[in-house]
């Protein structure tokens, strides 16, 4: 084939894949493409690569985005042909190179960026990954599988989600979901009551692993089924009381296909969520209302040192943003500087209704020079509204921030803090704050943060928290803090699902629907 004809073929192949590449990139791809062929036919590496593309869905990706069916059909034709087809083989090799490059890039970095779905991960350096370079290295080494494995996120949660995805996809079409569970009489089902769909309920709980396969059938909603439902409720962020009410029924009727999609969305998000930031990290999962402080050893294994419930921003109008920054300070016995929005919307109306509110809440006016006043006058109220005065709450038992504040400077002024309203941690749904995050066990978190500073013993931490005098310390070793979002997590082989609290899964789903793979 002449040089002009060959160059034209390359242009056609690149255009058909809807990707613009430079002349240097095209030459590099041509070099990579030749590695897929031996004696003019696709070789074992080509067969293996096409197999990876066909099975891209095991990683939550879409095989059609990588020309999987077309390449598989081309491969069969070329392998079954009585004689080599140089033109067809070259076109196949070029398309396979493009498809594998896109596949490896999507596997490593995701199909959309964090910014596209309102996640602001600016604190950590983004993962550096060159799909073309990695593919070429794999072809030179004759090892495509290693390239695929290295492209996948390395955080332990990813392979666990990959396993969960396979489990739930196996359940698609299972007879336990042949019809929805009906609404119980009286809108809820309690132990000892009769229910027309008990056998379907039992079958569904067994399929999900919440009930042993040996669990016998029953004519009433007995204690065995109740225990199975409690297990299910714990895994879905519901009150584990064993009562099947509206929320539990909705969760029970969510199909395996819907759960598989939820897992795939969480896997996509893991590709650009910076969970590897040094050897220590504090992560908050907003939909799960949980904080995890963990260390990563030299083998990349995660050891969770602290785990606690948190209260996060209200989903309606005070959503906690998704971002990452370094924790640099701790403030013991903190002042609470009332944000202007809260002052205007809550504090000022309370002062107008009851001038003694300022004293009751141990609050004070503060001007730009730091001068303090506790006398309430119409002029001072107006000065607050005009931004000339601010209101702050003194340290003490009434302080909204409790006895300690963990500071990681950020544009949204979000921080972690203690709270006197400890009863809120007993709730299942804990989106109750104005955006900042309240922690259930502040002493344990402080011990983790200050673990590398032997001067800060637990006794000293508690003493500083109870001092009643504000004291801020700078951390010797800043700790990355990740405010993240995942509606699926796994722990010790158990899969947990959470509601899409802020609608970020829906936003990600929409963004992915607009993703254009290879054509």
N, C-alpha and C positions, 0 to 999 in steps of 0.2 A: 504494500500500500504506500502511495506517495506521501511526502511530508505534508503537502497541503491538505490532502484528504484526511490524514491522521489528526492534524490540528483542528480541522472542521469537526471531526468526530468528538474530540475533547470538548469543544465549545458547545456542541449539542448536548452532551452528557451533563455538563455543568449547568446549562440553562434549564434542562429538564428537572434538575434537582432544586431549582429556585434558590441557588446560593451564588453570590458574587465572590470570586476569588481573584487575587492578583496573579500575574504571569508566574511569579516565583512560587506562589502556592500551588498553581496548576502543575508546574514542573515537579514540585515535591510530591503532589498527589499521584502524578504519573509514575514516579519512582516507587511510591508505596504500592500502587496498583499492580505493578509487575510482580510483586512478591506474592500475589494471590494466585498466580498461574505457574504451572509447571508443564513444559512441553505443550504450551498453548491451551491447556485445560485448567479449570479451577482445581486447586490442590486441597489438602486436608485442612490447612488454615482457613481457606475460603469457606469450606463446609462448616467449620467450627464457628466462624464469624457470623454466617447467616443464621446458624442455630441460636446464637446469642440474640440476634435481632428479632427472630421469630418469638423468642421467649422473653422479650423486654418487659412484658407485663408482670413477671415475677418481681420486678423492682418498682412496680407501680407506674411504669411507662407504657406508652401505646405503640405496639409494633408497627402500625401503619405509618407512624411518623418517620420511620426509618426504612421505608420501601420494603419491608420484610417479605410480604407476599410476592411482590414482583421479583425480588432478588431470588427468593426460593424457587419460583417458577423458572427463571433464567438459568439458575444453577442446574436444575434437573434436565433442562434441554441440552445444556452444554455437556453435562456428564453422560447423557444418554446418546448423544450424537455419535454416529459411526466414525466421523472424522473431525479433527479440530476445526473450530470456527474462529479464526484470528480476530476478525472484526467484532463478532459478538462477544468473545472472551474479553477483549480489551474494553469494550463498553461496560460489560459486567464488572470488571475489576475497578474501573473508575467510579461507578455508582456505589460499589461496596465500600470503597475508600471514603467517599463522601458520607455514606450512611453510618459507618463505624465511627468516623470523627464526630458526627453530630450525636450519636448515641453515647459515646464516652463523655462528651462535654455535658450532655444533659444528665447523665448518671452522676457526674461529679459535682456539677454546679447548679443543676436545676434548669427547668424550662422557662421559668420566670425569675425575676429578681426580687429580693426582699422589699425593695422600695415600691415595686408595683403593687404590693399588697399591704402597704402602710406599715412595714416593719423597718425600724431605723437602726440597723446594726452597723454603727460607725466606730464603735470603740475598738473592735478587733480587726486585725488585718484580714482582708478577704483571702480565701484559699486561692493559691496560685496553681493553675492547672492549664496545660497546653495539650489539648486533645490530639492535635496532629503530631506533635513531637512524641507523645506517649504511644500513639499508634505506630509510628515509624520505629520506635525503639522495640515495641513488641514484635513487629514483623522481622526486624533484624535478629531478634533473639528467638524467633519462632515460637513465641509464647503469648497467644492472644488471651488466654484465661487470666494470666497474671495482670494484664492491662485492665481487664474488666474488674477484677477484685480490687485493684488499687484505686480505680475510679470511684468505687462505692464509698459512701461516708464511713469513716472508721469508728465513730462513736458506738459503743455497745448497744445502744437503743436501736440502731438501724437494723442489724441482723435479726433482732428480736421482733421488730415490726414486720420484717420480710417474712419471717416464719408465721406470724399471725395472719398476714395477708394470704398466705397459702392455705392456712386452716379455714379461714372464712370463705375463701373461694371454693373450697371443697364442699362447703355447706350450701352453696347456691343450687337450687333445685331440690333440696332435701324435702322429704314429705312432711317434716315438722312445720314447714312454712307454706303448706298447700293452701291454707286459708288463714285469715287473721283470727286471733283470739277475740271472742266477743266481750262486750262490756258486761261485767257481772251484775246481777240484780242488786239494786241499791247503790250502784256505781262503784262498789268496792267489794273485794273478796277477803274474808278473814278466816282464820283457822276454824275448822269444824263445819264450815258451810259447804253446801252443794254447789256444783258448777258444771255446766254442760260440756265444757271443753277440758276437763281434767286430764284426759289421756293425751290430748294435743299439747297441753302445758307440760306434762311429764316428759313427753318425747322431745320437746324443744329444750328443756332444761338439761336433759341428758346430752343432746347434741352439742350444746354449748359448754358442757363440762361443769355445770353448776350442780348437777345431780348425778350420783353414781348410776351406771347402766343397770345395776342390780335392783334399783329402786322399784318396788312393786306398784302395780296399778292400785288405785283407790277410788272409793265411791264418794269420798268427801275430801275437802282440802285439808289433808292431815299434816302432822308435824314434819314428816319427811319432805313433803312438797314445800312447806313453809321454809324449811332450812335451805332448800334449793333456791327459792325466790330471794331469801336474804342474801345468799351468795351472789346472785345476779344483781341485786340492788347495790351491794357494795362495789361491784365492778362497774357500775354505771352512774356513780355519783348521786345515788338516791338514799333516802332514809331506809336503813336495813331493818324494817319492822315486820317484814313478811306479809304485809297487807298489799294486795294488788289494787291500787287506786289508779286514777287517770294517768299520772306520770309514768308509773311502772308499766302500765298496759301499753303506752306508746313505745316505751323502750323495748318491751317484749315483742312488739309487732314490727320493730325495725328489722328489715330483711338482712340476711348475710351479705347480699350484694351491696346494700347501702353501707354496711359496716366495712366491707372491703374497700369501698371508695373512700371512706373516712380514713382508713389506715393508709391508703395510697396518698392521700393529701398530706398526712402527717409525715410520710417518708419524703415527699417532695420538699416540705418545709425543712426537714433535717439537712437537706443538701446545702442550705445557706444559713442555717442557724449556728452561730459560733459557740458550740459547746466545748470545743478544745481551746482553752485560753490559759496556758500555763498549767501548773499542777494543782491549783486550788480554784474553785469557782462556786459562787452562790447563784442558784437558778430558781426563779419563781415561775411556775406554770399557772397562768391566769385561769384557764377553764377548770383546772383541777383544784384551785384554791390551796396550793401547796408550795412550800419552799424546800429546796434541797441544797445542802451545803456539802460538797464532795471534794475528794482528792483523786487525782489520776496518777497511778504509779508508772514506773518506767516501762512496763509492759502494756500500758494503755488501758489497764483495768480500772474501773471506777469503784471507789469505796465511799458510800454515803455516810458521812459523819453525823449530820444533823438533818432531821426531817420534821417539819411542823406545818400546821395549818396557818393560813393567812386570810386576811380580809382584803379584797381588792376594790377597785373603782366600780361604781354602779354602771351597769350595762346601758342604762337609758341615757344618762347625760354626763357621766364622769368616768369614762373608760380609761383605765390605766394603759398608757402606750406600751408598745413592744419595742424594746431597745436594749443596748448594753453600754455600760460605763464602768469605770473602776471606782470601787469604794475607797475613799481616801481619809475620811474622818469619822469619829464617833463623838457624839455629844451626850454627855451624861446630865441628867436632870435638866432637860432642854427647855428653853422658852419655845412657845409656839407663836410664830408670827402669822397672824390670821391672814390668809390670802385675800387680796382686794375683792375677789368675786364672792367669797364667803362673807366677808365683812359687809358688803352691800346687800347680799341676798338673805343673810341670816342674823348676823350680829347687830347691825344697825336697827333693823326692825325690832329685835328683842330689846335693845336699849330704849327705843322710843316707847315701847310698851311698858318697860320696867326699868327706870334709871338705876335701880340697885343691881341690875343684872351684871354690870361690870365688876362690882365688888363680889357678888356671889360666885362668879366664875374666875375670880382672882386674875382679872385682866387689867390692862393699863394702856393709856395713850402714850405714844412715843413719837417725838419729832425727828427731823433729819439730823439734829445734833446729838440725839440720844437722850434728850430731856424727857422725864417721865411725869405723867399726870394721871390722877385717878378720879378727877372731878368731871362729871358728865354735864356738858352744856350743849345747847343747839349749835353753837359755833364750832365746837370740837367735832360734833357729829358731821357737820357740813365739811369740815376740814378733812375728815376721813374720806368722805365721798369725793372730794376734790384731789385726793392723793397727797395732801400736805401733812397728814398725820397717819400713822398706822396703829393698829391694835395688836397687842401681843398678850399672851397668857403666861403668867409666871410659873416656874417649876412648882410641882406639888401634886397632891393626890388628884386634883381636878384637871390637871393638864391633859389636853387631848392627845399629846404625843407620849403620854406615860413617862417612864423614867429613863428612856434611852432612845436615841435617834441615830440611825446608820446612814451616812451621807455619801452619795456617789454623784457629784455635781453633774447636772444635765439641764437641758433647755426647758424641760417641763416641770422642773422643781419637784420631782418624784423622789421619795426616800422611803426607807423601811423604819418602822418605829413600834414601840410598845404602845399599849392602850389600857386605860382603866376599864374599858367596856369588854372585859374578858368573856362575858356570856355569849358574845357574838360568835365565838369560835365553835360553839356547839351546833350551830346551824349547818345544814347541808349546803345551801347556796349562800355564798359569802361575798357577793358583790354589793358592798354596803358603804364604801368610803367615797371621798371626793376625788380619789385618784391615787393617793399614797397607799402604801401597803403596810398593814398592821400585822405584827408577828406574834404568834402565840407564846413562844418560849424565848424571850429576849436574852436571858442569861446564857442559854446554850448557844445562841447565835454569837453573842459577844465572846464567849470562850473559843469558838471556832475562829472568829476573825482575829483574835489576839493570841492565838495558839503559839505563834513564833516569838512572842514577847513574854518571857517568863515572869516579868515584874507584875503582869496583870493576872493575878490569881482570881479564882472565883470569889473569894471573900472581898478582894479589892474592887472587883467589878460591882458587886452588890452594894458595897459601901458608897461607891461613886454614884450609883443609881439612886440611893436613898439620901444623898447629901442635901438635896434641896437647893444646891448652888450649881448653876450651870458651869460645865467644864467641857471644853472640846479638845480632843487629842488627835494628832495626825498619825495615821498608821505608818509604821516603818515599812511595811510591805503591802501596797495597795492590792486589793482583791477584785478580780473581775466580777461584775454582777450582771446577770442576764435576766431580763424580764421577757419571758418567752411565752409561746402559745402553741399548745398541742392538745387536740381533743382525744388523742389516744396515747397511752403509755403502757409499758409492760414492767412487771416486777416479778422476778423469780418464775417466769413462765406464764404468769397470769396477765390477761389483757384487760385494761381498764379503759372505759369510754366515758367522755364527758360531753355535756351539751356545748354547742357552738356559741359560747357566752356573748361574744362581741360580733359574731357574724363573719369572722375572718376566714373560716372554712368556705363559706359561701363566696367571699371575695376571691379567694384563691381558685375555687372551682370555675368561676367566671373568667378569670385571667387565663387559666389553662384551656378553656374552651376556645379562646382566641389565638392560641399558640398555633403557628403554622409549621408543621414538620416538612420533610422533603416531599416533593410532589413528583 
